[in-house]
Amino acid sequence: LNLLRFRDTADYGPNDRLPPCSGRAAYYERYAPAVTPMVMALGGRVIWAGSVLDHPVCPDDERWDDMLVVEYPDIESILGMFRSPEYQAQVMHRTAALADSRLIATREGEKP
């Protein structure tokens, strides 16, 4: 489960050589197109993606713009991807894009 809060303007820091863009654009136009093929190569897939409409049960300072649910074959796959040089070359776009985020690993369990 990915919870995302975007910066108004992507922040690449003082050594920024890229054209300015919004945090949303940095995520969906720079980060996601590079990383999605990596996810798919591992056997992963995006199950659901959408915008958060409201936060009825959430602390006042915890607000999210978008949510993604991504399925991976196992936890080792995603952790290995995070360590890979290919992913490390792209993660700057995610960092620049997001004011805050949560990545929560889950597994399907017995239904109540």
PyMOL CGO cylinders between C-alpha atoms (Angstrom):
from pymol import cmd
from pymol.cgo import CYLINDER

trace = [
    CYLINDER, 0.00, 0.00, 0.00, 1.49, 3.33, -1.08, 0.3, 1, 1, 1, 1, 1, 1,
    CYLINDER, 1.49, 3.33, -1.08, 0.14, 6.55, 0.43, 0.3, 1, 1, 1, 1, 1, 1,
    CYLINDER, 0.14, 6.55, 0.43, 1.41, 9.66, -1.34, 0.3, 1, 1, 1, 1, 1, 1,
    CYLINDER, 1.41, 9.66, -1.34, 1.35, 13.39, -0.55, 0.3, 1, 1, 1, 1, 1, 1,
    CYLINDER, 1.35, 13.39, -0.55, 2.86, 15.48, -3.32, 0.3, 1, 1, 1, 1, 1, 1,
    CYLINDER, 2.86, 15.48, -3.32, 4.90, 18.65, -3.06, 0.3, 1, 1, 1, 1, 1, 1,
    CYLINDER, 4.90, 18.65, -3.06, 3.48, 21.60, -4.97, 0.3, 1, 1, 1, 1, 1, 1,
    CYLINDER, 3.48, 21.60, -4.97, 6.82, 21.83, -6.79, 0.3, 1, 1, 1, 1, 1, 1,
    CYLINDER, 6.82, 21.83, -6.79, 9.25, 18.92, -7.04, 0.3, 1, 1, 1, 1, 1, 1,
    CYLINDER, 9.25, 18.92, -7.04, 12.33, 19.54, -4.91, 0.3, 1, 1, 1, 1, 1, 1,
    CYLINDER, 12.33, 19.54, -4.91, 15.51, 18.19, -6.47, 0.3, 1, 1, 1, 1, 1, 1,
    CYLINDER, 15.51, 18.19, -6.47, 17.71, 20.26, -4.18, 0.3, 1, 1, 1, 1, 1, 1,
    CYLINDER, 17.71, 20.26, -4.18, 20.41, 22.78, -5.02, 0.3, 1, 1, 1, 1, 1, 1,
    CYLINDER, 20.41, 22.78, -5.02, 21.95, 20.67, -7.81, 0.3, 1, 1, 1, 1, 1, 1,
    CYLINDER, 21.95, 20.67, -7.81, 18.72, 20.50, -9.79, 0.3, 1, 1, 1, 1, 1, 1,
    CYLINDER, 18.72, 20.50, -9.79, 19.40, 20.34, -13.53, 0.3, 1, 1, 1, 1, 1, 1,
    CYLINDER, 19.40, 20.34, -13.53, 15.92, 19.22, -14.58, 0.3, 1, 1, 1, 1, 1, 1,
    CYLINDER, 15.92, 19.22, -14.58, 13.14, 21.53, -15.76, 0.3, 1, 1, 1, 1, 1, 1,
    CYLINDER, 13.14, 21.53, -15.76, 10.85, 22.53, -12.86, 0.3, 1, 1, 1, 1, 1, 1,
    CYLINDER, 10.85, 22.53, -12.86, 7.63, 20.57, -12.45, 0.3, 1, 1, 1, 1, 1, 1,
    CYLINDER, 7.63, 20.57, -12.45, 5.00, 19.73, -9.86, 0.3, 1, 1, 1, 1, 1, 1,
    CYLINDER, 5.00, 19.73, -9.86, 5.51, 16.90, -7.40, 0.3, 1, 1, 1, 1, 1, 1,
    CYLINDER, 5.51, 16.90, -7.40, 2.70, 15.01, -9.12, 0.3, 1, 1, 1, 1, 1, 1,
    CYLINDER, 2.70, 15.01, -9.12, 4.46, 15.38, -12.50, 0.3, 1, 1, 1, 1, 1, 1,
    CYLINDER, 4.46, 15.38, -12.50, 7.80, 14.24, -11.05, 0.3, 1, 1, 1, 1, 1, 1,
    CYLINDER, 7.80, 14.24, -11.05, 6.11, 11.12, -9.70, 0.3, 1, 1, 1, 1, 1, 1,
    CYLINDER, 6.11, 11.12, -9.70, 3.87, 10.19, -12.63, 0.3, 1, 1, 1, 1, 1, 1,
    CYLINDER, 3.87, 10.19, -12.63, 5.93, 11.50, -15.54, 0.3, 1, 1, 1, 1, 1, 1,
    CYLINDER, 5.93, 11.50, -15.54, 9.48, 10.78, -14.34, 0.3, 1, 1, 1, 1, 1, 1,
    CYLINDER, 9.48, 10.78, -14.34, 9.48, 8.16, -11.57, 0.3, 1, 1, 1, 1, 1, 1,
    CYLINDER, 9.48, 8.16, -11.57, 6.56, 5.88, -12.47, 0.3, 1, 1, 1, 1, 1, 1,
    CYLINDER, 6.56, 5.88, -12.47, 7.41, 5.36, -16.17, 0.3, 1, 1, 1, 1, 1, 1,
    CYLINDER, 7.41, 5.36, -16.17, 10.94, 4.27, -15.20, 0.3, 1, 1, 1, 1, 1, 1,
    CYLINDER, 10.94, 4.27, -15.20, 9.98, 2.09, -12.22, 0.3, 1, 1, 1, 1, 1, 1,
    CYLINDER, 9.98, 2.09, -12.22, 6.80, 0.40, -13.47, 0.3, 1, 1, 1, 1, 1, 1,
    CYLINDER, 6.80, 0.40, -13.47, 8.73, -1.81, -15.95, 0.3, 1, 1, 1, 1, 1, 1,
    CYLINDER, 8.73, -1.81, -15.95, 11.04, -2.83, -13.08, 0.3, 1, 1, 1, 1, 1, 1,
    CYLINDER, 11.04, -2.83, -13.08, 8.01, -3.83, -10.98, 0.3, 1, 1, 1, 1, 1, 1,
    CYLINDER, 8.01, -3.83, -10.98, 6.52, -5.81, -13.88, 0.3, 1, 1, 1, 1, 1, 1,
    CYLINDER, 6.52, -5.81, -13.88, 9.85, -7.56, -14.55, 0.3, 1, 1, 1, 1, 1, 1,
    CYLINDER, 9.85, -7.56, -14.55, 9.71, -8.89, -10.99, 0.3, 1, 1, 1, 1, 1, 1,
    CYLINDER, 9.71, -8.89, -10.99, 6.23, -10.28, -11.57, 0.3, 1, 1, 1, 1, 1, 1,
    CYLINDER, 6.23, -10.28, -11.57, 4.57, -7.35, -9.79, 0.3, 1, 1, 1, 1, 1, 1,
    CYLINDER, 4.57, -7.35, -9.79, 1.56, -5.34, -10.91, 0.3, 1, 1, 1, 1, 1, 1,
    CYLINDER, 1.56, -5.34, -10.91, -0.42, -2.28, -9.96, 0.3, 1, 1, 1, 1, 1, 1,
    CYLINDER, -0.42, -2.28, -9.96, -3.75, -3.54, -8.63, 0.3, 1, 1, 1, 1, 1, 1,
    CYLINDER, -3.75, -3.54, -8.63, -5.36, -0.18, -7.90, 0.3, 1, 1, 1, 1, 1, 1,
    CYLINDER, -5.36, -0.18, -7.90, -4.40, 3.49, -8.19, 0.3, 1, 1, 1, 1, 1, 1,
    CYLINDER, -4.40, 3.49, -8.19, -6.48, 6.54, -7.43, 0.3, 1, 1, 1, 1, 1, 1,
    CYLINDER, -6.48, 6.54, -7.43, -6.90, 9.85, -5.68, 0.3, 1, 1, 1, 1, 1, 1,
    CYLINDER, -6.90, 9.85, -5.68, -7.83, 10.12, -2.01, 0.3, 1, 1, 1, 1, 1, 1,
    CYLINDER, -7.83, 10.12, -2.01, -11.17, 11.91, -1.62, 0.3, 1, 1, 1, 1, 1, 1,
    CYLINDER, -11.17, 11.91, -1.62, -11.36, 12.41, 2.14, 0.3, 1, 1, 1, 1, 1, 1,
    CYLINDER, -11.36, 12.41, 2.14, -9.79, 11.40, 5.45, 0.3, 1, 1, 1, 1, 1, 1,
    CYLINDER, -9.79, 11.40, 5.45, -12.71, 10.61, 7.79, 0.3, 1, 1, 1, 1, 1, 1,
    CYLINDER, -12.71, 10.61, 7.79, -10.57, 8.74, 10.35, 0.3, 1, 1, 1, 1, 1, 1,
    CYLINDER, -10.57, 8.74, 10.35, -7.09, 10.21, 10.24, 0.3, 1, 1, 1, 1, 1, 1,
    CYLINDER, -7.09, 10.21, 10.24, -4.98, 12.55, 12.39, 0.3, 1, 1, 1, 1, 1, 1,
    CYLINDER, -4.98, 12.55, 12.39, -5.35, 16.21, 11.36, 0.3, 1, 1, 1, 1, 1, 1,
    CYLINDER, -5.35, 16.21, 11.36, -1.78, 16.44, 10.09, 0.3, 1, 1, 1, 1, 1, 1,
    CYLINDER, -1.78, 16.44, 10.09, -1.95, 13.21, 8.06, 0.3, 1, 1, 1, 1, 1, 1,
    CYLINDER, -1.95, 13.21, 8.06, -3.37, 13.89, 4.62, 0.3, 1, 1, 1, 1, 1, 1,
    CYLINDER, -3.37, 13.89, 4.62, -2.84, 11.94, 1.39, 0.3, 1, 1, 1, 1, 1, 1,
    CYLINDER, -2.84, 11.94, 1.39, -3.30, 12.87, -2.26, 0.3, 1, 1, 1, 1, 1, 1,
    CYLINDER, -3.30, 12.87, -2.26, -3.11, 9.46, -3.94, 0.3, 1, 1, 1, 1, 1, 1,
    CYLINDER, -3.11, 9.46, -3.94, -3.02, 5.80, -3.04, 0.3, 1, 1, 1, 1, 1, 1,
    CYLINDER, -3.02, 5.80, -3.04, -1.60, 2.84, -4.95, 0.3, 1, 1, 1, 1, 1, 1,
    CYLINDER, -1.60, 2.84, -4.95, -1.87, -0.86, -4.26, 0.3, 1, 1, 1, 1, 1, 1,
    CYLINDER, -1.87, -0.86, -4.26, 0.96, -2.81, -5.89, 0.3, 1, 1, 1, 1, 1, 1,
    CYLINDER, 0.96, -2.81, -5.89, 1.29, -6.57, -5.73, 0.3, 1, 1, 1, 1, 1, 1,
    CYLINDER, 1.29, -6.57, -5.73, 4.73, -8.22, -5.66, 0.3, 1, 1, 1, 1, 1, 1,
    CYLINDER, 4.73, -8.22, -5.66, 5.53, -11.95, -5.64, 0.3, 1, 1, 1, 1, 1, 1,
    CYLINDER, 5.53, -11.95, -5.64, 7.20, -11.59, -2.22, 0.3, 1, 1, 1, 1, 1, 1,
    CYLINDER, 7.20, -11.59, -2.22, 8.82, -9.02, 0.06, 0.3, 1, 1, 1, 1, 1, 1,
    CYLINDER, 8.82, -9.02, 0.06, 12.31, -9.99, -1.10, 0.3, 1, 1, 1, 1, 1, 1,
    CYLINDER, 12.31, -9.99, -1.10, 11.42, -8.88, -4.64, 0.3, 1, 1, 1, 1, 1, 1,
    CYLINDER, 11.42, -8.88, -4.64, 10.58, -5.33, -3.67, 0.3, 1, 1, 1, 1, 1, 1,
    CYLINDER, 10.58, -5.33, -3.67, 13.52, -5.02, -1.27, 0.3, 1, 1, 1, 1, 1, 1,
    CYLINDER, 13.52, -5.02, -1.27, 15.87, -6.29, -3.97, 0.3, 1, 1, 1, 1, 1, 1,
    CYLINDER, 15.87, -6.29, -3.97, 14.46, -3.79, -6.44, 0.3, 1, 1, 1, 1, 1, 1,
    CYLINDER, 14.46, -3.79, -6.44, 15.01, -0.96, -3.95, 0.3, 1, 1, 1, 1, 1, 1,
    CYLINDER, 15.01, -0.96, -3.95, 18.69, -1.95, -3.67, 0.3, 1, 1, 1, 1, 1, 1,
    CYLINDER, 18.69, -1.95, -3.67, 19.26, -2.27, -7.43, 0.3, 1, 1, 1, 1, 1, 1,
    CYLINDER, 19.26, -2.27, -7.43, 21.36, 0.34, -9.25, 0.3, 1, 1, 1, 1, 1, 1,
    CYLINDER, 21.36, 0.34, -9.25, 18.54, 0.78, -11.80, 0.3, 1, 1, 1, 1, 1, 1,
    CYLINDER, 18.54, 0.78, -11.80, 16.05, 1.73, -9.07, 0.3, 1, 1, 1, 1, 1, 1,
    CYLINDER, 16.05, 1.73, -9.07, 18.58, 3.88, -7.22, 0.3, 1, 1, 1, 1, 1, 1,
    CYLINDER, 18.58, 3.88, -7.22, 19.06, 5.90, -10.42, 0.3, 1, 1, 1, 1, 1, 1,
    CYLINDER, 19.06, 5.90, -10.42, 15.32, 6.76, -10.42, 0.3, 1, 1, 1, 1, 1, 1,
    CYLINDER, 15.32, 6.76, -10.42, 14.42, 7.14, -6.74, 0.3, 1, 1, 1, 1, 1, 1,
    CYLINDER, 14.42, 7.14, -6.74, 15.49, 10.82, -6.79, 0.3, 1, 1, 1, 1, 1, 1,
    CYLINDER, 15.49, 10.82, -6.79, 12.26, 11.57, -8.69, 0.3, 1, 1, 1, 1, 1, 1,
    CYLINDER, 12.26, 11.57, -8.69, 10.17, 9.97, -5.95, 0.3, 1, 1, 1, 1, 1, 1,
    CYLINDER, 10.17, 9.97, -5.95, 12.05, 11.85, -3.25, 0.3, 1, 1, 1, 1, 1, 1,
    CYLINDER, 12.05, 11.85, -3.25, 11.68, 15.14, -5.13, 0.3, 1, 1, 1, 1, 1, 1,
    CYLINDER, 11.68, 15.14, -5.13, 7.98, 14.51, -5.76, 0.3, 1, 1, 1, 1, 1, 1,
    CYLINDER, 7.98, 14.51, -5.76, 6.75, 13.64, -2.28, 0.3, 1, 1, 1, 1, 1, 1,
    CYLINDER, 6.75, 13.64, -2.28, 6.24, 15.77, 0.79, 0.3, 1, 1, 1, 1, 1, 1,
    CYLINDER, 6.24, 15.77, 0.79, 5.34, 12.59, 2.70, 0.3, 1, 1, 1, 1, 1, 1,
    CYLINDER, 5.34, 12.59, 2.70, 4.59, 8.96, 1.97, 0.3, 1, 1, 1, 1, 1, 1,
    CYLINDER, 4.59, 8.96, 1.97, 3.96, 5.58, 3.52, 0.3, 1, 1, 1, 1, 1, 1,
    CYLINDER, 3.96, 5.58, 3.52, 4.83, 2.21, 2.05, 0.3, 1, 1, 1, 1, 1, 1,
    CYLINDER, 4.83, 2.21, 2.05, 3.06, -0.55, 3.95, 0.3, 1, 1, 1, 1, 1, 1,
    CYLINDER, 3.06, -0.55, 3.95, 3.81, -4.18, 3.12, 0.3, 1, 1, 1, 1, 1, 1,
    CYLINDER, 3.81, -4.18, 3.12, 0.88, -6.55, 3.69, 0.3, 1, 1, 1, 1, 1, 1,
    CYLINDER, 0.88, -6.55, 3.69, -0.15, -10.07, 2.82, 0.3, 1, 1, 1, 1, 1, 1,
    CYLINDER, -0.15, -10.07, 2.82, -3.55, -11.54, 2.27, 0.3, 1, 1, 1, 1, 1, 1,
    CYLINDER, -3.55, -11.54, 2.27, -4.85, -13.35, 5.31, 0.3, 1, 1, 1, 1, 1, 1,
    CYLINDER, -4.85, -13.35, 5.31, -7.87, -15.29, 6.35, 0.3, 1, 1, 1, 1, 1, 1,
    CYLINDER, -7.87, -15.29, 6.35, -11.14, -13.50, 5.85, 0.3, 1, 1, 1, 1, 1, 1,
    CYLINDER, -11.14, -13.50, 5.85, -13.03, -12.74, 9.09, 0.3, 1, 1, 1, 1, 1, 1,
]
cmd.load_cgo(trace, "trace")
